[in-house]
């Protein structure tokens, strides 16, 4: 079945080591909780770094006992605020992962960082520890907006941190949040074009989303904050795609843009539904057709380590239908889409058990998706409607 339409053309090189997997390490602590953040982050007055290093090492070793035979192709320190971690702690965890599994040649090791002067002062030591890629949370290039977003840095401090990052790391990405209340298209165009002049090869550009149980959600509920409407968000998304494409950083995922070869290899592991180990509070993992989840609250995680020898809260074997659904939900975020034949071989499901062919045809006729040579992609027109499209395209695993 072939349905030709204006399909995204950029293709991302796939890692050659099919047996490798990724490693995610979660550091749950922040100086303060941002009003838009629903990540597993916690503010604590005191942190026993020795205890946390010991606990994370135990968690790593547990995963090695389960899954010993595969090297690590990427390591990602997420949070929370991993740039608050002492560099020697980061070095010990990288060293342990290499000792247990082995790191592949050119292993990508990313650390998320806030652009404060205190954290930027650690960048040289973090690079020495083995980090070779940093993802910097600039979030905005306007001091009033940074205050609105609850960020601790100002623009000047953030740009100094960006310069410091570019001096110390081989690869640097930074985040911006757009579609903010009262943000005009002209304002966003000016801010984005300024950001593109900083010379990084990767940008993560996120529309402001009002997440449940955040301070922003409370403000919206009480009428104190009015988010941008859907039509305006769609216009801003289209503008973002046009500007980044023109500057040589096209989208390879719905919110991520990169020059060819500079895509986040770690995040591609998630989006391509390949195996990854997740350790640390609240970390999720997918390995050997099994979903793992760690205890979220730091104190509960430490108790589980002491009691059980790992921070695992739950482990669940996933059926082929669940894996196919997850793979489609992740993979259709990518401009390269999903190879349905490969997914069929991986899950043991027929194409009709994974996608609803009639709805695919309907969506293709509307220019929202393409199925060509068994590769399913969502078009640039469809990406802003991705959640609704996924609900239509993915087959009901019950067959109803």
C-alpha positions in Angstrom: 0.0 0.0 0.0 1.5 3.3 -1.0 0.1 6.8 -0.4 2.3 9.5 -1.7 2.1 13.0 -0.3 4.4 15.9 0.8 6.5 13.8 3.2 9.3 15.1 5.4 12.5 14.4 3.5 15.3 14.4 6.1 16.6 11.0 7.0 18.6 10.5 10.2 21.6 8.1 10.2 20.9 5.1 12.4 23.6 3.9 14.8 25.4 0.9 13.5 25.7 -1.0 16.8 22.3 -2.7 17.0 23.2 -4.5 20.2 24.0 -1.3 22.2 21.5 0.3 24.5 21.2 3.7 26.3 21.5 4.6 30.0 19.4 7.3 31.7 20.5 8.5 35.2 18.0 10.7 37.1 19.1 13.3 39.6 16.0 14.5 41.3 17.1 17.7 43.1 16.5 21.4 42.1 17.1 24.7 43.9 13.5 25.6 43.2 10.5 24.2 41.4 9.6 26.0 38.2 5.9 26.8 37.8 5.5 24.9 34.5 7.5 21.8 35.5 5.9 18.4 36.1 9.1 16.4 36.1 10.2 14.4 39.1 12.1 17.2 40.9 12.4 18.0 44.6 13.9 20.8 46.7 15.9 19.6 49.7 17.9 21.7 52.1 20.6 19.1 52.5 21.8 16.3 50.1 24.1 13.5 51.3 26.1 13.1 48.1 28.0 10.1 49.4 24.8 8.3 50.1 23.4 9.2 46.7 26.5 8.0 44.9 26.3 4.7 46.8 22.6 4.3 46.0 23.0 5.0 42.3 25.9 2.6 42.0 23.8 -0.1 43.6 21.0 0.6 41.1 23.4 0.4 38.2 24.8 -2.9 39.4 21.2 -4.3 39.7 20.5 -3.5 36.1 23.8 -5.1 35.0 22.8 -8.3 36.7 19.6 -8.4 34.6 21.1 -7.3 31.3 24.9 -7.9 31.0 25.7 -8.5 27.3 25.2 -5.1 25.7 27.3 -2.0 25.6 26.1 1.5 26.3 25.9 3.8 23.3 24.7 6.9 25.2 24.4 8.2 28.8 22.0 10.9 29.8 22.0 12.7 33.1 18.5 14.2 33.5 16.5 15.7 36.3 15.9 17.7 38.3 19.1 19.6 37.8 22.0 17.3 37.1 24.4 20.2 36.8 24.1 20.5 40.6 25.8 17.1 40.9 29.4 17.2 42.1 31.6 16.4 39.0 33.4 13.6 40.9 30.0 11.9 41.4 29.3 12.2 37.6 32.7 10.8 36.9 32.2 7.8 39.2 28.9 6.9 37.6 30.3 7.1 34.1 33.3 5.0 35.2 31.0 2.4 36.7 28.8 2.1 33.6 32.0 1.7 31.5 33.3 -0.9 33.9 30.0 -2.9 33.9 28.8 -2.8 30.3 31.5 -0.9 28.4 30.8 2.3 26.5 30.8 2.2 22.8 33.3 4.2 20.8 32.1 7.8 20.6 29.6 7.2 23.3 27.4 10.3 23.7 27.3 11.5 27.3 24.8 14.3 27.9 24.1 16.3 31.0 21.2 18.7 31.5 22.3 22.0 33.0 20.8 25.2 34.2 22.7 28.3 32.9 23.6 29.8 36.3 27.1 31.1 37.0 27.5 28.6 39.9 26.7 25.6 37.6 28.7 27.0 34.6 31.7 27.1 36.9 31.5 23.3 37.0 31.5 22.8 33.2 35.2 22.3 32.8 35.2 19.7 35.6 32.1 18.0 34.1 33.9 17.7 30.8 36.9 16.2 32.5 34.5 13.7 34.1 33.5 12.5 30.7 30.5 14.6 29.7 30.8 15.5 26.0 27.3 17.0 25.4 25.3 19.5 27.4 21.7 20.5 27.2 21.3 24.0 28.6 17.9 25.3 29.9 18.0 28.9 28.7 14.2 28.8 28.1 13.9 32.5 27.0 16.0 35.5 25.9 13.9 38.0 27.9 14.4 38.8 31.6 10.8 39.4 32.3 9.8 36.1 30.7 12.5 34.3 32.7 11.0 35.8 35.8 7.5 34.6 34.7 8.9 31.1 34.1 10.4 31.1 37.6 14.0 30.8 36.3 16.8 31.7 38.7 19.1 33.1 35.9 18.8 36.3 33.8 19.6 36.6 30.1 23.2 37.9 30.6 24.0 35.1 33.0 22.5 32.5 30.6 24.6 33.7 27.7 27.8 33.6 29.7 26.9 30.1 30.6 26.3 29.2 26.9 29.7 30.6 26.0 31.3 28.6 28.8 29.5 25.4 27.6 30.7 25.9 24.0 34.2 26.3 25.3 34.1 23.1 27.3 31.9 20.6 25.5 32.0 19.1 22.0 28.3 19.5 21.5 25.9 22.0 23.0 22.1 22.3 22.8 19.8 24.6 24.5 16.0 24.8 25.2 13.6 27.6 24.5 9.9 27.8 25.5 7.5 29.6 23.1 3.7 30.1 22.7 3.8 32.0 26.0 0.8 34.1 27.0 0.7 37.3 24.8 3.7 36.3 22.8 3.3 37.6 19.2 4.6 35.9 16.1 7.0 38.8 15.5 8.4 38.6 19.0 9.0 34.9 18.7 10.6 35.3 15.2 13.0 37.8 16.7 13.9 35.7 19.7 14.4 32.5 17.6 16.6 34.2 15.0 18.7 35.6 17.8 19.0 32.1 19.3 20.1 30.7 15.9 22.9 33.2 15.8 24.6 31.6 18.8 25.9 28.8 16.6 24.8 25.6 18.4 24.0 22.7 16.2 20.9 21.6 18.2 17.9 23.4 19.6 14.9 22.0 21.6 11.9 24.3 21.1 8.9 23.6 23.2 5.5 25.1 23.2 4.4 26.1 26.7 2.1 23.3 28.0 0.0 23.7 31.1 0.7 20.4 32.9 -1.6 19.1 35.7 -0.5 19.7 39.3 1.8 22.6 38.4 1.5 26.2 39.6 0.7 27.3 36.1 -2.3 24.9 36.0 -3.6 26.5 39.2 -3.3 29.9 37.7 -5.1 28.9 34.6 -7.9 27.3 36.6 -8.4 30.5 38.6 -8.3 32.7 35.5 -5.0 34.4 36.6 -3.2 33.0 33.5 -4.6 32.7 30.0 -2.6 30.4 27.7 -2.2 31.0 24.0 -5.1 29.6 21.9 -4.7 26.6 19.6 -4.7 28.5 16.3 -2.0 30.9 17.5 0.1 27.9 18.7 -0.3 26.3 15.3 0.9 29.5 13.6 3.9 29.7 15.9 4.7 26.0 15.2 4.7 26.6 11.4 6.8 29.7 11.8 9.3 27.8 13.9 9.6 25.1 11.3 10.2 27.6 8.5 12.8 29.6 10.4 14.8 26.6 11.6 14.7 24.9 8.2 16.0 28.1 6.6 18.9 28.2 9.0 19.9 24.6 8.4 18.5 23.2 11.7 15.3 21.3 10.5 13.1 19.5 12.9 14.0 15.8 13.2 11.4 15.4 16.0 8.3 17.5 16.8 10.2 19.8 19.2 13.9 19.1 18.3 16.0 20.7 15.6 19.5 19.8 14.5 22.1 20.0 11.7 22.7 16.7 10.0 24.5 14.3 12.3 23.9 16.5 15.5 20.7 14.9 16.6 20.5 13.7 20.2 21.5 10.0 19.9 20.2 9.3 23.3 16.7 10.7 22.6 16.6 8.9 19.3 16.9 5.7 21.3 13.6 6.6 23.0 11.8 7.7 19.8 13.0 4.7 17.9 11.8 2.4 20.7 15.2 0.9 21.3 16.3 -0.5 24.7 17.4 1.8 27.5 18.2 1.4 31.2 16.8 3.9 33.6 18.2 4.3 37.2 17.6 6.9 39.9 14.3 8.2 41.4 11.3 8.0 39.1 13.4 6.7 36.1 11.7 4.6 33.5 13.4 1.9 31.5 12.6 -0.4 28.5 14.8 -3.4 28.3 14.3 -7.0 27.2 10.6 -6.3 26.4 10.1 -5.2 30.0 9.1 -1.8 31.4 10.8 -0.7 34.6 9.9 2.2 36.9 11.8 3.4 40.0 10.4 4.9 43.1 9.8 8.7 42.6 10.3 10.2 46.0 14.0 10.4 46.8 13.5 9.1 50.4 11.4 6.1 49.1 14.1 5.4 46.4 16.8 5.3 49.1 14.7 3.0 51.3 14.1 0.6 48.3 17.8 0.5 47.6 18.6 -0.5 51.2 15.7 -2.9 51.4 15.8 -4.6 47.9 19.1 -3.8 46.3 17.5 -1.6 43.6 15.2 1.4 43.4 12.6 -0.5 41.3 9.0 0.1 42.1 7.5 -2.0 39.3 8.6 -4.3 36.5 6.2 -5.4 33.8 6.6 -7.6 30.8 5.0 -5.9 27.8 2.9 -7.6 25.2 3.5 -7.2 21.5 0.4 -5.0 21.2 1.6 -2.7 24.0 5.1 -2.4 22.5 3.7 -1.6 19.1 1.5 1.1 20.5 4.3 2.6 22.4 6.7 2.4 19.4 4.1 4.2 17.2 3.4 6.9 19.8 7.2 7.6 20.1 8.3 7.0 16.5 5.6 9.1 14.8 7.1 12.1 16.6 10.1 11.8 14.3 10.2 13.2 10.7 11.6 9.8 9.6 8.5 8.1 10.9 8.2 4.4 11.6 9.2 1.3 9.6 6.1 -0.8 10.0 7.7 -4.0 8.6 10.5 -3.7 11.1 8.1 -3.1 13.9 6.0 -6.1 12.8 9.1 -8.3 13.0 10.0 -6.9 16.4 6.5 -7.4 18.0 5.2 -10.4 16.1 2.1 -8.4 15.0 0.6 -8.1 11.5 0.3 -4.5 10.1 -3.5 -4.7 10.6 -2.9 -5.3 14.3 -0.8 -2.2 14.6 -2.5 0.5 12.5 -6.1 1.1 11.3 -5.7 1.1 7.5 -9.0 2.9 6.8 -8.1 5.7 9.1 -4.6 5.9 7.7 -6.2 6.4 4.2 -8.5 9.1 5.6 -5.6 10.9 7.3 -3.4 10.6 4.2 -6.2 12.1 2.0 -6.2 15.1 4.4 -2.4 15.5 4.0 -1.8 14.6 7.6 0.2 11.4 7.2 2.0 9.3 4.5 2.3 5.5 4.2 4.9 4.8 1.5 6.7 1.5 1.2 5.5 0.5 4.6 7.0 3.5 6.3 4.4 5.6 8.1 5.1 9.3 8.8 3.2 12.2 10.0 3.6 15.3 7.7 4.5 18.8 8.8 0.9 19.6 8.5 -0.1 16.8 10.8 2.5 17.2 13.5 0.7 20.0 15.4 -2.3 17.6 15.6 -0.1 14.6 16.6 -2.0 13.6 19.7 -5.3 13.4 17.9 -3.8 11.7 14.9 -2.2 9.0 17.1 -5.6 8.2 18.6 -6.9 7.7 15.1 -4.1 5.8 13.5 -3.2 3.2 16.1 -5.2 0.0 15.9 -7.2 -1.1 19.0 -5.2 -4.1 20.2 -8.4 -5.8 21.3 -9.6 -5.8 17.7 -12.9 -4.0 18.5 
